[in-house]
Amino acid sequence: MRDSRDSKKGEQKISREEMDQIVARARRAGDERMQGYREQSLKIHPWVCARCGKEFNHRNIHMLTVHHKDHNHDNNPADGSNWENLCVYCHDNEHRRYLDYVEGGGVEEIEDSPDRVTHKPFAPLEDLLKKEK
């Protein structure tokens, strides 16, 4: 029986059949990853952060994340309408803003009332316009 080790390098040799199986498994794993929403979004959307505009390439693509606009990770339409590519910094900021909103109880609706508005930023403009007439 032949020794499965190469005496020169100390490495184990594998048969052509084993190599084919390894390659097939790697290709299947790649196909499965491409079914994920991140890979789909990277195919659909440009490699640019939708907030800050930073551009990405193959060397730094790991810093580009996919954000679910409605914060529902189960909502993954094939057209990518619920996704936007964000750099890790903008993505963290977006989630922090969302958590602040949720923890703060959301926004209270206040009835529009002229009495509630106290600041009139264009009041001096009205006086200037009257002087020109």
Secondary structure, 3 states (H helix, E strand, C coil): CCCCECCCCCCECCCHHHHHHHHHHHHHHHHHHHCCHHHHHHHHCCCECCCCCCECCCCCHHHEEEEECCCCCCCCCCCCCCEEEEEHHHHHHHHHHHHHHHHCCCCCCCCCCCCCCCCCCCHHHHHHHHHHC
